[in-house]
């Protein structure tokens, strides 16, 4: 298994504070997408990081290949919506996961 830190960069620094109704719906789809992958044992943790320079999302995932990590992020509804989101994916070569955290 490989562990990755995935950073979701929103389309603007104020996104978490000033989402439109359609963006709120998109974020609900995004959360449901990652929750399902968590239930399937691919996601260790995900959520919003309250960085003072601008909040962003993270997911820590455990997958077999780099391509699988790319596939999970590229199929996120926020990416498929082409609304200005992007992911940065970082391998965690010495990542350790609590035994009960992933299936």
Secondary structure as GFF3:
##gff-version 3
##sequence-region A 1 103
A	DSSP	beta_strand	2	9	.	.	.	ID=ss1
A	DSSP	alpha_helix	15	18	.	.	.	ID=ss2
A	DSSP	alpha_helix	21	39	.	.	.	ID=ss3
A	DSSP	beta_strand	43	49	.	.	.	ID=ss4
A	DSSP	beta_strand	56	63	.	.	.	ID=ss5
A	DSSP	alpha_helix	66	74	.	.	.	ID=ss6
A	DSSP	alpha_helix	77	80	.	.	.	ID=ss7
A	DSSP	beta_strand	86	91	.	.	.	ID=ss8
###
